[in-house]
Structure formats: structure tokens, C-alpha cells
């Protein structure tokens, strides 16, 4: 689906405030609330918008330890096998296959260092081909996403 300038502006506005009303969005992109609703519905139907969600700061849940983990595997392992193994570990916040020496990189969010250690043990045991992990614990978050800067 080709996006026009209004679609792009609407997506930007929704990214900044996913709870904005159709009227608020409409005033920003120059459309009526019903026209915005039709566009949002079309963007959802065509898969441009894949869902709406609430993002909870893990620190408010008492999860204060974050880490990025490089996962190294022996031989060839399917991304589907890795995905299934990583989905079994609740502390895995995000995962991706990557180029370079590592086969995958994980973003883990845990209650504390002990919880992180247990999650790493589950990651290593979850996929038989995992031979090594390299963990970097986050000291401070500088930029969370393009609209969120730590301290603001």
C-alpha cells in the first residue's frame, strides 16, 4: 500500500500519542474525525499499523536490571528455533538475528542481577546450539526511542 503525505503525518502523530482522539489527530493532519477513523481503519486492515499497545516502564514493575546479550550458536540454527526458545524466557524484551560474530542479540529486562542470571541460564539451555553468550548490563538509558529521551 502506498502511503500519501496525510498517512505519513497521521502515523507520526499516532507514534507520538497513540491515545490521541480522532478529532485531535484530524486537526493535526487537516481531516475530520470520521475521515481520520477511516484512514486509521484502512492502515490497520492493510497491515501498516500492526497493533496498538501500552508500554509500561519496566522500572515501575520493579524490574530494574537491563542487559543486551549477544548469543553465539554452533552450526546453523533457524531463526524460528531461536524465536521459540527466546519466547520461553519472560525476561526477553526483544530479540533479533544479526550480522557479525553473534547469531542473535537480546534485550533482557529483569528484576535484579540474580533474575538476569536465571534468564541467561534459560537462554543458554533453551536452544541446543547456543554455545556462548556475551552480556552487557545497561548502566543508564540515554534514548529509548525516537520520541523518548531519558530524563524528560
Buried (B, 14 or more C-beta within 10 A) or exposed (E): EEEEEBBEBBBEBBEEEEEBEBBEBBBBBEBEBEBBBEBBEEBEEEEBBEEEEEEEEBEEEEBEBBBBBBBBBEEEBEEEBBBEBBEEBEBBBEBEBEEEEBBBBBBBBBBEEEBBEBBBEBBBEBBEBBEEBEBEEEEEEEEEEEEEEEEE
